[in-house]
């Protein structure tokens, strides 16, 4: 199998590394650390294809340290311990790179702590997820977090130039680029996607031409015909998750399970799927069935505890439940509308009756005056104003048309009469 273009062009030295100038440019923080020969354990956080793995390799090559690499997708505690045992022979002169470290369980991350603390290894973890949520606090506190950014258009053009040069020599064809907007758009700032797309276009065109002129139309037509080949793991990551969410929102459990299976087969991160279902449970179901949020949250916890492949069953159960739940986006629209009013009206004063009055002075100037304690009244309710005077009577929560929220609407109508027009 031929080596992918992205792998052939992976830089080995810091001077050949493209992008992340805020970290490795002249006098940048990480560059100074590398040049001093004394790097900290670190987490490289950024989107796919921006050079996290490449940067780890470059650091290893520059410092001439023993380099070990593990993938959190396929490695366990035993693998970690084996590497640490081997690294111990190099007296602190070893780097352990862990790709997708956010997929490591708590116990797997725990197994790294002692070696990192004692300096047996210098850990470099790569993640596309916020390390504050995905990396345990004791490990995170021992690492410096560096944020990597999508590559700029100029940086991507530099990659295109390198790719064209190599492909021209490799296939003995003359390649020119008259338009690059499509290539840049398809890449989305991801070097790997850019190289994959460029390679695919050249492979397709070289079968019939000795001179290849790359245009937007050619790029789009070839990529559209070969999406499965072009995209990572043969799956259109964002299109599939979109279809999955829309199927649950549209109350189709069959389609939801199908798109879930596509993601499972493609090796999608189970936590990513669970997080999206957690959002949907509140955004698209909300108070029409509050248990949906509880189940989605339980699913999130359960897949972390159960692991794979059994975790797919829990994802399936939750997806089916969410698809079959009554739907309402009233909570989503309520906060969106409230934010819009806040942005337009600014920081309106809190009505005096609602203000806290811990001191005599505050009481004397009216803080808390005329506040009516709801529990002193029948049904634990008394009609009083809780909004700033300027937006009195503004309705943000408009219950959806479902059994539970229709009941809520009737209760609010009885309580608030005409105040909120329920």
PEKA-V344186 format. One line per field, one symbol per residue. ss: DSSP state (A for helix, B for strand, O for the rest). phi: phi as a letter, one per 40 degrees, with the letter a starting at -180 (. if undefined). psi: psi as a letter, one per 40 degrees, with the letter a starting at -180 (. if undefined). A space follows every 50 residues. Layout:
ss=???
phi=???
psi=???
This chain:
ss=OOOOAAAAOOOOOAAAOOOOAAAAOOOOAAAAAAAAOOOOOBBBBOOOOO OAAAAAAAAAAAAOOBBBBBBOOOOOAAAAAAAAAAAAAAOOOBBBBBBO AAAOOAAAAAAAAAAAAAOOOBBBBBBOOOAAAAOOAAAAOOOBBBBOOO OOAAAAAAAAAAAAAAAAAAAOOBBBBOOOAAAAAAAOOOAAAAAAAAAA AAAAAAOOOOBBBBOAAAAAAAAAAOAAAAOAAAOOAAAAAAAAAAAAAO OOAAAAAAAAAAAAAAOOOAAAAAAAAAAAAAAAAAAAOOAAAAAAAAAA AAAAAAOOOOAAAAAAAAAAAAAAOOOOOAAAAAAAAAAAAAAAAOOOOO OAAAOOOOOAAAAAOOOOOOOOOAAAOAAAOOOOOOOOAAAOOOOOOOOO OOAAAAAAAAAAAAAAOOOOOO
phi=.ccddccccccbbccccbhfccbbcdgcdcccccccgbcccabcbaccgb hcccccccdccccfbcbbbbbccbbbddcccccccccdcbfgbbbbbbcf cccccdcccdccdcccccgcbbcbbbacbdcccbbcdcccccbccbccbd ccdccccccddcccccccccbfbcbbbcabdccccccggbcccccccccc ccdccccbbcbbbcbcccdccccccbdccccdggbcdcccccccccccdc gbcccccccccdccccgccdccccccccccdccbbfccadccccccccdd ccccccgbccdcccccdcccccccccbabcccccccccccccccbgcccc ddccccbcbcdcccchcgcgcbcdccbdgfaacacbbddcbdgcbbcbdc cadcccccccccccccfcdbfc
psi=hihiddddehieideehhifdedeiheidddddddeegiiiihhhiiife fdddddddddddefihhihihedeiaddddddddddddeefefihhhhif deehidddddeddddddeedihhhihieihdddehiddddeeihhhhiii iiddddddddddddddddddefihhihdhedddddddfehdddddddddd dddddedeiehhhhidddddddddefddddiheehgddddddddddddde fgdddddddddddddefihddddddddddddddedbedgddddddddddd ddddddaieddddddddddddddeiiihfdddddddddddddddeagiih iddeiigeidddddeehehehhhdeeihefhhhiheiiddfhehhdhhii gidddddddddddddebedef.
